[in-house]
Amino acid sequence: MTDQPVCLTLIVPHQLREEVFDYLAEQTDLVSGFTASHGAGHGADVRLRTAAERVKGHADQTTVQMILAERDATSLLDRLRASFAGTKLFYWTIPVAEFGTID
């Protein structure tokens, strides 16, 4: 593992949104911030949990993205696996070539 930055993306069921936000906010040693947006999940592995989702044909989800060092992303994923076991959070990481702030 390296300090190379990665973008960690989490796909969170709508019902877990606030719980995951609170959890990430508590992980101050790894997470300095994140961005969240509304998503609509489609596919064979997506659980349609409510009658409204079954009628719409997609699951209401939240996409959460954060930039972390690769080793921190690995540590955070280990913590998420322990704290959110069985919740079917989807995730992926991609390398980040450049990251910064334009002032």
N, CA, C and O atoms as a printed pandas DataFrame, in Angstrom:
     atom_number atom_name residue_name chain_id  residue_number  x_coord  y_coord  z_coord
0              1         N          MET        A               1    0.832   -1.181    0.000
1              2        CA          MET        A               1    0.000    0.000    0.000
2              3         C          MET        A               1    0.873    1.239    0.000
3              4         O          MET        A               1    2.008    1.233    0.477
4              5         N          THR        A               2    0.311    2.294   -0.546
5              6        CA          THR        A               2    1.085    3.517   -0.701
6              7         C          THR        A               2    0.298    4.708   -0.175
7              8         O          THR        A               2   -0.835    4.591    0.291
8              9         N          ASP        A               3    0.951    5.855   -0.272
9             10        CA          ASP        A               3    0.281    7.108    0.054
10            11         C          ASP        A               3   -0.342    7.732   -1.181
11            12         O          ASP        A               3   -0.837    8.858   -1.129
12            13         N          GLN        A               4   -0.322    6.998   -2.307
13            14        CA          GLN        A               4   -0.943    7.492   -3.537
14            15         C          GLN        A               4   -2.407    7.809   -3.261
15            16         O          GLN        A               4   -3.099    6.998   -2.644
16            17         N          PRO        A               5   -2.897    8.960   -3.700
17            18        CA          PRO        A               5   -4.307    9.258   -3.460
18            19         C          PRO        A               5   -5.225    8.405   -4.335
19            20         O          PRO        A               5   -4.927    8.118   -5.494
20            21         N          VAL        A               6   -6.339    8.016   -3.745
21            22        CA          VAL        A               6   -7.386    7.302   -4.466
22            23         C          VAL        A               6   -8.708    7.979   -4.161
23            24         O          VAL        A               6   -8.867    8.650   -3.141
24            25         N          CYS        A               7   -9.646    7.787   -5.063
25            26        CA          CYS        A               7  -11.016    8.213   -4.807
26            27         C          CYS        A               7  -11.787    6.973   -4.392
27            28         O          CYS        A               7  -11.917    6.023   -5.164
28            29         N          LEU        A               8  -12.299    6.988   -3.166
29            30        CA          LEU        A               8  -13.143    5.904   -2.671
30            31         C          LEU        A               8  -14.591    6.319   -2.874
31            32         O          LEU        A               8  -15.021    7.370   -2.399
32            33         N          THR        A               9  -15.331    5.487   -3.577
33            34        CA          THR        A               9  -16.751    5.726   -3.810
34            35         C          THR        A               9  -17.546    4.659   -3.081
35            36         O          THR        A               9  -17.272    3.466   -3.211
36            37         N          LEU        A              10  -18.532    5.099   -2.314
37            38        CA          LEU        A              10  -19.458    4.202   -1.629
38            39         C          LEU        A              10  -20.854    4.421   -2.190
39            40         O          LEU        A              10  -21.271    5.557   -2.415
40            41         N          ILE        A              11  -21.566    3.337   -2.411
41            42        CA          ILE        A              11  -22.973    3.413   -2.797
42            43         C          ILE        A              11  -23.774    2.948   -1.586
43            44         O          ILE        A              11  -23.691    1.792   -1.171
44            45         N          VAL        A              12  -24.545    3.869   -1.034
45            46        CA          VAL        A              12  -25.211    3.662    0.251
46            47         C          VAL        A              12  -26.721    3.646    0.059
47            48         O          VAL        A              12  -27.266    4.577   -0.533
48            49         N          PRO        A              13  -27.417    2.615    0.541
49            50        CA          PRO        A              13  -28.878    2.627    0.498
50            51         C          PRO        A              13  -29.416    3.851    1.247
51            52         O          PRO        A              13  -28.865    4.256    2.271
52            53         N          HIS        A              14  -30.486    4.427    0.728
53            54        CA          HIS        A              14  -31.054    5.639    1.312
54            55         C          HIS        A              14  -31.312    5.498    2.811
55            56         O          HIS        A              14  -31.123    6.451    3.567
56            57         N          GLN        A              15  -31.737    4.325    3.237
57            58        CA          GLN        A              15  -32.066    4.099    4.641
58            59         C          GLN        A              15  -30.844    4.207    5.553
59            60         O          GLN        A              15  -30.990    4.468    6.747
60            61         N          LEU        A              16  -29.650    4.011    5.012
61            62        CA          LEU        A              16  -28.417    4.060    5.810
62            63         C          LEU        A              16  -27.659    5.377    5.672
63            64         O          LEU        A              16  -26.609    5.561    6.287
64            65         N          ARG        A              17  -28.182    6.269    4.882
65            66        CA          ARG        A              17  -27.479    7.505    4.542
66            67         C          ARG        A              17  -26.973    8.248    5.771
67            68         O          ARG        A              17  -25.772    8.496    5.878
68            69         N          GLU        A              18  -27.842    8.605    6.689
69            70        CA          GLU        A              18  -27.439    9.401    7.854
70            71         C          GLU        A              18  -26.484    8.630    8.756
71            72         O          GLU        A              18  -25.547    9.204    9.309
72            73         N          GLU        A              19  -26.721    7.334    8.903
73            74        CA          GLU        A              19  -25.838    6.507    9.733
74            75         C          GLU        A              19  -24.422    6.470    9.151
75            76         O          GLU        A              19  -23.441    6.576    9.887
76            77         N          VAL        A              20  -24.321    6.322    7.832
77            78        CA          VAL        A              20  -23.001    6.298    7.186
78            79         C          VAL        A              20  -22.355    7.679    7.275
79            80         O          VAL        A              20  -21.154    7.774    7.527
80            81         N          PHE        A              21  -23.122    8.750    7.074
81            82        CA          PHE        A              21  -22.565   10.103    7.199
82            83         C          PHE        A              21  -21.990   10.312    8.600
83            84         O          PHE        A              21  -20.874   10.812    8.750
84            85         N          ASP        A              22  -22.752    9.930    9.620
85            86        CA          ASP        A              22  -22.281   10.085   10.998
86            87         C          ASP        A              22  -21.024    9.248   11.233
87            88         O          ASP        A              22  -20.073    9.703   11.868
88            89         N          TYR        A              23  -21.033    8.028   10.715
89            90        CA          TYR        A              23  -19.885    7.135   10.894
90            91         C          TYR        A              23  -18.639    7.737   10.253
91            92         O          TYR        A              23  -17.573    7.768   10.869
92            93         N          LEU        A              24  -18.774    8.217    9.014
93            94        CA          LEU        A              24  -17.617    8.805    8.332
94            95         C          LEU        A              24  -17.115   10.043    9.069
95            96         O          LEU        A              24  -15.907   10.265    9.153
96            97         N          ALA        A              25  -18.024   10.842    9.600
97            98        CA          ALA        A              25  -17.631   12.046   10.335
98            99         C          ALA        A              25  -16.843   11.697   11.598
99           100         O          ALA        A              25  -16.031   12.498   12.061
100          101         N          GLU        A              26  -17.074   10.516   12.154
101          102        CA          GLU        A              26  -16.348   10.071   13.347
102          103         C          GLU        A              26  -14.948    9.547   13.031
103          104         O          GLU        A              26  -14.121    9.429   13.935
104          105         N          GLN        A              27  -14.671    9.235   11.783
105          106        CA          GLN        A              27  -13.387    8.642   11.388
106          107         C          GLN        A              27  -12.373    9.742   11.060
107          108         O          GLN        A              27  -11.777    9.745    9.983
108          109         N          THR        A              28  -12.186   10.659   11.984
109          110        CA          THR        A              28  -11.361   11.843   11.725
110          111         C          THR        A              28   -9.889   11.525   11.464
111          112         O          THR        A              28   -9.179   12.344   10.881
112          113         N          ASP        A              29   -9.425   10.355   11.883
113          114        CA          ASP        A              29   -8.038    9.989   11.612
114          115         C          ASP        A              29   -7.827    9.576   10.152
115          116         O          ASP        A              29   -6.693    9.534    9.674
116          117         N          LEU        A              30   -8.918    9.273    9.449
117          118        CA          LEU        A              30   -8.813    8.833    8.057
118          119         C          LEU        A              30   -9.535    9.763    7.074
119          120         O          LEU        A              30   -9.053    9.990    5.964
120          121         N          VAL        A              31  -10.667   10.288    7.477
121          122        CA          VAL        A              31  -11.541   11.031    6.567
122          123         C          VAL        A              31  -11.547   12.507    6.940
123          124         O          VAL        A              31  -11.932   12.872    8.051
124          125         N          SER        A              32  -11.118   13.356    6.008
125          126        CA          SER        A              32  -11.133   14.797    6.268
126          127         C          SER        A              32  -12.389   15.450    5.709
127          128         O          SER        A              32  -12.697   16.593    6.047
128          129         N          GLY        A              33  -13.106   14.741    4.867
129          130        CA          GLY        A              33  -14.345   15.246    4.282
130          131         C          GLY        A              33  -14.804   14.322    3.172
131          132         O          GLY        A              33  -14.061   13.442    2.736
132          133         N          PHE        A              34  -16.030   14.525    2.717
133          134        CA          PHE        A              34  -16.572   13.718    1.635
134          135         C          PHE        A              34  -17.671   14.486    0.928
135          136         O          PHE        A              34  -18.191   15.474    1.447
136          137         N          THR        A              35  -18.013   14.027   -0.247
137          138        CA          THR        A              35  -19.083   14.607   -1.043
138          139         C          THR        A              35  -20.142   13.540   -1.250
139          140         O          THR        A              35  -19.822   12.378   -1.499
140          141         N          ALA        A              36  -21.397   13.934   -1.147
141          142        CA          ALA        A              36  -22.499   12.987   -1.329
142          143         C          ALA        A              36  -23.491   13.536   -2.344
143          144         O          ALA        A              36  -23.730   14.741   -2.417
144          145         N          SER        A              37  -24.058   12.632   -3.119
145          146        CA          SER        A              37  -25.089   13.012   -4.083
146          147         C          SER        A              37  -26.102   11.892   -4.209
147          148         O          SER        A              37  -25.820   10.737   -3.890
148          149         N          HIS        A              38  -27.288   12.254   -4.681
149          150        CA          HIS        A              38  -28.356   11.275   -4.840
150          151         C          HIS        A              38  -28.047   10.359   -6.022
151          152         O          HIS        A              38  -27.499   10.795   -7.035
152          153         N          GLY        A              39  -28.403    9.099   -5.879
153          154        CA          GLY        A              39  -28.218    8.137   -6.955
154          155         C          GLY        A              39  -29.431    7.231   -7.082
155          156         O          GLY        A              39  -30.248    7.131   -6.167
156          157         N          ALA        A              40  -29.531    6.589   -8.204
157          158        CA          ALA        A              40  -30.610    5.634   -8.462
158          159         C          ALA        A              40  -29.961    4.325   -8.891
159          160         O          ALA        A              40  -29.356    4.243   -9.960
160          161         N          GLY        A              41  -30.090    3.297   -8.045
161          162        CA          GLY        A              41  -29.434    2.024   -8.306
162          163         C          GLY        A              41  -30.263    1.110   -9.186
163          164         O          GLY        A              41  -31.453    0.907   -8.948
164          165         N          HIS        A              42  -29.623    0.563  -10.204
165          166        CA          HIS        A              42  -30.254   -0.379  -11.125
166          167         C          HIS        A              42  -29.387   -1.623  -11.212
167          168         O          HIS        A              42  -28.168   -1.531  -11.066
168          169         N          GLY        A              43  -29.984   -2.781  -11.445
169          170        CA          GLY        A              43  -29.203   -3.983  -11.671
170          171         C          GLY        A              43  -29.657   -5.153  -10.830
171          172         O          GLY        A              43  -30.442   -5.011   -9.892
172          173         N          ALA        A              44  -29.144   -6.311  -11.190
173          174        CA          ALA        A              44  -29.556   -7.556  -10.541
174          175         C          ALA        A              44  -29.174   -7.609   -9.070
175          176         O          ALA        A              44  -29.874   -8.246   -8.284
176          177         N          ASP        A              45  -28.089   -6.961   -8.676
177          178        CA          ASP        A              45  -27.632   -7.012   -7.283
178          179         C          ASP        A              45  -28.205   -5.905   -6.409
179          180         O          ASP        A              45  -27.894   -5.831   -5.221
180          181         N          VAL        A              46  -29.034   -5.047   -6.985
181          182        CA          VAL        A              46  -29.596   -3.919   -6.234
182          183         C          VAL        A              46  -30.891   -4.364   -5.558
183          184         O          VAL        A              46  -31.791   -4.909   -6.198
184          185         N          ARG        A              47  -30.962   -4.115   -4.244
185          186        CA          ARG        A              47  -32.161   -4.463   -3.477
186          187         C          ARG        A              47  -33.184   -3.333   -3.570
187          188         O          ARG        A              47  -32.882   -2.182   -3.256
188          189         N          LEU        A              48  -34.388   -3.671   -4.002
189          190        CA          LEU        A              48  -35.493   -2.714   -3.991
190          191         C          LEU        A              48  -36.222   -2.933   -2.674
191          192         O          LEU        A              48  -36.999   -3.879   -2.541
192          193         N          ARG        A              49  -35.976   -2.061   -1.700
193          194        CA          ARG        A              49  -36.403   -2.283   -0.317
194          195         C          ARG        A              49  -37.819   -1.817   -0.016
195          196         O          ARG        A              49  -38.452   -2.342    0.900
196          197         N          THR        A              50  -38.326   -0.858   -0.751
197          198        CA          THR        A              50  -39.650   -0.314   -0.450
198          199         C          THR        A              50  -40.582   -0.526   -1.634
199          200         O          THR        A              50  -40.146   -0.805   -2.751
200          201         N          ALA        A              51  -41.874   -0.388   -1.361
201          202        CA          ALA        A              51  -42.868   -0.491   -2.444
202          203         C          ALA        A              51  -42.623    0.599   -3.483
203          204         O          ALA        A              51  -42.746    0.357   -4.684
204          205         N          ALA        A              52  -42.279    1.794   -3.023
205          206        CA          ALA        A              52  -42.016    2.895   -3.956
206          207         C          ALA        A              52  -40.849    2.571   -4.886
207          208         O          ALA        A              52  -40.903    2.867   -6.080
208          209         N          GLU        A              53  -39.792    1.962   -4.338
209          210        CA          GLU        A              53  -38.657    1.587   -5.176
210          211         C          GLU        A              53  -39.055    0.516   -6.181
211          212         O          GLU        A              53  -38.609    0.554   -7.328
212          213         N          ARG        A              54  -39.880   -0.431   -5.777
213          214        CA          ARG        A              54  -40.325   -1.479   -6.706
214          215         C          ARG        A              54  -41.167   -0.877   -7.833
215          216         O          ARG        A              54  -41.060   -1.316   -8.978
216          217         N          VAL        A              55  -41.995    0.111   -7.530
217          218        CA          VAL        A              55  -42.810    0.770   -8.555
218          219         C          VAL        A              55  -41.911    1.559   -9.507
219          220         O          VAL        A              55  -42.093    1.510  -10.723
220          221         N          LYS        A              56  -40.932    2.294   -8.942
221          222        CA          LYS        A              56  -40.023    3.102   -9.767
222          223         C          LYS        A              56  -39.051    2.237  -10.564
223          224         O          LYS        A              56  -38.594    2.632  -11.637
224          225         N          GLY        A              57  -38.740    1.057  -10.033
225          226        CA          GLY        A              57  -37.806    0.165  -10.708
226          227         C          GLY        A              57  -36.350    0.453  -10.413
227          228         O          GLY        A              57  -35.470   -0.058  -11.104
228          229         N          HIS        A              58  -36.080    1.257   -9.408
229          230        CA          HIS        A              58  -34.704    1.512   -8.986
230          231         C          HIS        A              58  -34.672    1.797   -7.495
231          232         O          HIS        A              58  -35.679    2.173   -6.895
232          233         N          ALA        A              59  -33.501    1.613   -6.912
233          234        CA          ALA        A              59  -33.315    1.864   -5.485
234          235         C          ALA        A              59  -32.795    3.277   -5.278
235          236         O          ALA        A              59  -31.894    3.725   -5.987
236          237         N          ASP        A              60  -33.361    3.972   -4.308
237          238        CA          ASP        A              60  -32.851    5.286   -3.926
238          239         C          ASP        A              60  -31.557    5.066   -3.152
239          240         O          ASP        A              60  -31.535    4.370   -2.136
240          241         N          GLN        A              61  -30.495    5.662   -3.643
241          242        CA          GLN        A              61  -29.186    5.473   -3.045
242          243         C          GLN        A              61  -28.464    6.803   -2.949
243          244         O          GLN        A              61  -28.872    7.797   -3.550
244          245         N          THR        A              62  -27.390    6.802   -2.186
245          246        CA          THR        A              62  -26.525    7.966   -2.080
246          247         C          THR        A              62  -25.127    7.546   -2.511
247          248         O          THR        A              62  -24.617    6.509   -2.088
248          249         N          THR        A              63  -24.523    8.360   -3.353
249          250        CA          THR        A              63  -23.144    8.150   -3.772
250          251         C          THR        A              63  -22.259    9.042   -2.904
251          252         O          THR        A              63  -22.442   10.258   -2.859
252          253         N          VAL        A              64  -21.307    8.431   -2.223
253          254        CA          VAL        A              64  -20.391    9.161   -1.345
254          255         C          VAL        A              64  -18.991    8.997   -1.914
255          256         O          VAL        A              64  -18.547    7.880   -2.181
256          257         N          GLN        A              65  -18.298   10.116   -2.097
257          258        CA          GLN        A              65  -16.937   10.061   -2.627
258          259         C          GLN        A              65  -15.995   10.845   -1.732
259          260         O          GLN        A              65  -16.345   11.895   -1.193
260          261         N          MET        A              66  -14.782   10.304   -1.588
261          262        CA          MET        A              66  -13.755   10.981   -0.804
262          263         C          MET        A              66  -12.381   10.643   -1.376
263          264         O          MET        A              66  -12.174    9.574   -1.949
264          265         N          ILE        A              67  -11.461   11.568   -1.210
265          266        CA          ILE        A              67  -10.084   11.355   -1.633
266          267         C          ILE        A              67   -9.269   11.026   -0.388
267          268         O          ILE        A              67   -9.274   11.767    0.595
268          269         N          LEU        A              68   -8.565    9.890   -0.457
269          270        CA          LEU        A              68   -7.765    9.403    0.672
270          271         C          LEU        A              68   -6.465    8.822    0.147
271          272         O          LEU        A              68   -6.357    8.468   -1.027
272          273         N          ALA        A              69   -5.486    8.729    1.023
273          274        CA          ALA        A              69   -4.305    7.940    0.696
274          275         C          ALA        A              69   -4.756    6.482    0.569
275          276         O          ALA        A              69   -5.665    6.047    1.276
276          277         N          GLU        A              70   -4.131    5.745   -0.318
277          278        CA          GLU        A              70   -4.529    4.353   -0.552
278          279         C          GLU        A              70   -4.571    3.547    0.747
279          280         O          GLU        A              70   -5.511    2.781    0.963
280          281         N          ARG        A              71   -3.583    3.705    1.602
281          282        CA          ARG        A              71   -3.557    2.948    2.867
282          283         C          ARG        A              71   -4.727    3.340    3.771
283          284         O          ARG        A              71   -5.269    2.491    4.478
284          285         N          ASP        A              72   -5.121    4.615    3.756
285          286        CA          ASP        A              72   -6.257    5.057    4.570
286          287         C          ASP        A              72   -7.568    4.512    4.013
287          288         O          ASP        A              72   -8.468    4.157    4.774
288          289         N          ALA        A              73   -7.675    4.447    2.698
289          290        CA          ALA        A              73   -8.878    3.863    2.085
290          291         C          ALA        A              73   -9.017    2.398    2.481
291          292         O          ALA        A              73  -10.117    1.934    2.783
292          293         N          THR        A              74   -7.914    1.679    2.480
293          294        CA          THR        A              74   -7.927    0.272    2.888
294          295         C          THR        A              74   -8.360    0.138    4.348
295          296         O          THR        A              74   -9.177   -0.722    4.679
296          297         N          SER        A              75   -7.817    0.983    5.212
297          298        CA          SER        A              75   -8.194    0.956    6.633
298          299         C          SER        A              75   -9.668    1.296    6.822
299          300         O          SER        A              75  -10.362    0.652    7.608
300          301         N          LEU        A              76  -10.144    2.307    6.101
301          302        CA          LEU        A              76  -11.554    2.689    6.215
302          303         C          LEU        A              76  -12.459    1.570    5.733
303          304         O          LEU        A              76  -13.485    1.297    6.355
304          305         N          LEU        A              77  -12.100    0.920    4.641
305          306        CA          LEU        A              77  -12.910   -0.199    4.145
306          307         C          LEU        A              77  -12.958   -1.344    5.161
307          308         O          LEU        A              77  -14.000   -1.979    5.327
308          309         N          ASP        A              78  -11.845   -1.608    5.837
309          310        CA          ASP        A              78  -11.840   -2.637    6.888
310          311         C          ASP        A              78  -12.815   -2.266    8.004
311          312         O          ASP        A              78  -13.556   -3.118    8.492
312          313         N          ARG        A              79  -12.813   -1.011    8.400
313          314        CA          ARG        A              79  -13.733   -0.546    9.444
314          315         C          ARG        A              79  -15.189   -0.631    8.979
315          316         O          ARG        A              79  -16.067   -1.060    9.728
316          317         N          LEU        A              80  -15.430   -0.218    7.739
317          318        CA          LEU        A              80  -16.794   -0.279    7.205
318          319         C          LEU        A              80  -17.294   -1.719    7.137
319          320         O          LEU        A              80  -18.458   -1.988    7.434
320          321         N          ARG        A              81  -16.421   -2.638    6.750
321          322        CA          ARG        A              81  -16.812   -4.058    6.701
322          323         C          ARG        A              81  -17.243   -4.553    8.080
323          324         O          ARG        A              81  -18.198   -5.322    8.195
324          325         N          ALA        A              82  -16.545   -4.116    9.117
325          326        CA          ALA        A              82  -16.879   -4.543   10.478
326          327         C          ALA        A              82  -18.156   -3.870   10.976
327          328         O          ALA        A              82  -18.983   -4.514   11.622
328          329         N          SER        A              83  -18.319   -2.593   10.683
329          330        CA          SER        A              83  -19.448   -1.838   11.226
330          331         C          SER        A              83  -20.732   -1.973   10.418
331          332         O          SER        A              83  -21.825   -1.808   10.961
332          333         N          PHE        A              84  -20.614   -2.271    9.131
333          334        CA          PHE        A              84  -21.791   -2.334    8.270
334          335         C          PHE        A              84  -21.930   -3.695    7.584
335          336         O          PHE        A              84  -22.432   -3.789    6.464
336          337         N          ALA        A              85  -21.485   -4.731    8.262
337          338        CA          ALA        A              85  -21.592   -6.090    7.714
338          339         C          ALA        A              85  -23.048   -6.402    7.380
339          340         O          ALA        A              85  -23.954   -6.103    8.158
340          341         N          GLY        A              86  -23.259   -7.004    6.216
341          342        CA          GLY        A              86  -24.598   -7.420    5.805
342          343         C          GLY        A              86  -25.449   -6.343    5.172
343          344         O          GLY        A              86  -26.596   -6.608    4.811
344          345         N          THR        A              87  -24.926   -5.130    5.024
345          346        CA          THR        A              87  -25.744   -4.032    4.496
346          347         C          THR        A              87  -25.632   -3.859    2.983
347          348         O          THR        A              87  -26.346   -3.046    2.398
348          349         N          LYS        A              88  -24.749   -4.612    2.354
349          350        CA          LYS        A              88  -24.573   -4.552    0.901
350          351         C          LYS        A              88  -24.132   -3.174    0.412
351          352         O          LYS        A              88  -24.620   -2.695   -0.612
352          353         N          LEU        A              89  -23.214   -2.535    1.137
353          354        CA          LEU        A              89  -22.618   -1.302    0.629
354          355         C          LEU        A              89  -21.718   -1.675   -0.550
355          356         O          LEU        A              89  -20.866   -2.556   -0.429
356          357         N          PHE        A              90  -21.900   -1.027   -1.652
357          358        CA          PHE        A              90  -21.022   -1.218   -2.796
358          359         C          PHE        A              90  -19.917   -0.169   -2.718
359          360         O          PHE        A              90  -20.137    0.927   -2.202
360          361         N          TYR        A              91  -18.738   -0.497   -3.223
361          362        CA          TYR        A              91  -17.639    0.466   -3.199
362          363         C          TYR        A              91  -16.676    0.179   -4.335
363          364         O          TYR        A              91  -16.666   -0.911   -4.908
364          365         N          TRP        A              92  -15.879    1.167   -4.644
365          366        CA          TRP        A              92  -14.726    0.985   -5.522
366          367         C          TRP        A              92  -13.741    2.117   -5.259
367          368         O          TRP        A              92  -14.097    3.163   -4.716
368          369         N          THR        A              93  -12.505    1.883   -5.655
369          370        CA          THR        A              93  -11.479    2.921   -5.589
370          371         C          THR        A              93  -10.872    3.085   -6.970
371          372         O          THR        A              93  -10.775    2.134   -7.746
372          373         N          ILE        A              94  -10.468    4.304   -7.255
373          374        CA          ILE        A              94   -9.748    4.584   -8.495
374          375         C          ILE        A              94   -8.573    5.501   -8.154
375          376         O          ILE        A              94   -8.685    6.348   -7.269
376          377         N          PRO        A              95   -7.458    5.337   -8.846
377          378        CA          PRO        A              95   -6.312    6.211   -8.591
378          379         C          PRO        A              95   -6.638    7.661   -8.963
379          380         O          PRO        A              95   -7.404    7.921   -9.891
380          381         N          VAL        A              96   -6.055    8.575   -8.236
381          382        CA          VAL        A              96   -6.229   10.003   -8.511
382          383         C          VAL        A              96   -4.885   10.558   -8.971
383          384         O          VAL        A              96   -3.900   10.513   -8.234
384          385         N          ALA        A              97   -4.854   11.072  -10.179
385          386        CA          ALA        A              97   -3.600   11.589  -10.729
386          387         C          ALA        A              97   -3.226   12.931  -10.090
387          388         O          ALA        A              97   -2.048   13.242   -9.913
388          389         N          GLU        A              98   -4.239   13.706   -9.752
389          390        CA          GLU        A              98   -3.962   15.029   -9.184
390          391         C          GLU        A              98   -5.150   15.413   -8.311
391          392         O          GLU        A              98   -6.296   15.081   -8.612
392          393         N          PHE        A              99   -4.852   16.119   -7.225
393          394        CA          PHE        A              99   -5.885   16.545   -6.296
394          395         C          PHE        A              99   -5.453   17.848   -5.656
395          396         O          PHE        A              99   -4.302   17.976   -5.239
396          397         N          GLY        A             100   -6.339   18.805   -5.568
397          398        CA          GLY        A             100   -5.982   20.076   -4.936
398          399         C          GLY        A             100   -7.168   20.991   -4.849
399          400         O          GLY        A             100   -8.306   20.592   -5.099
400          401         N          THR        A             101   -6.892   22.218   -4.493
401          402        CA          THR        A             101   -7.916   23.264   -4.361
402          403         C          THR        A             101   -7.509   24.437   -5.234
403          404         O          THR        A             101   -6.345   24.838   -5.256
404          405         N          ILE        A             102   -8.468   24.975   -5.944
405          406        CA          ILE        A             102   -8.226   26.184   -6.727
406          407         C          ILE        A             102   -8.752   27.342   -5.902
407          408         O          ILE        A             102   -9.958   27.474   -5.694
408          409         N          ASP        A             103   -7.835   28.185   -5.432
409          410        CA          ASP        A             103   -8.222   29.359   -4.601
410          411         C          ASP        A             103   -8.442   30.567   -5.465
411          412         O          ASP        A             103   -8.769   31.639   -4.957
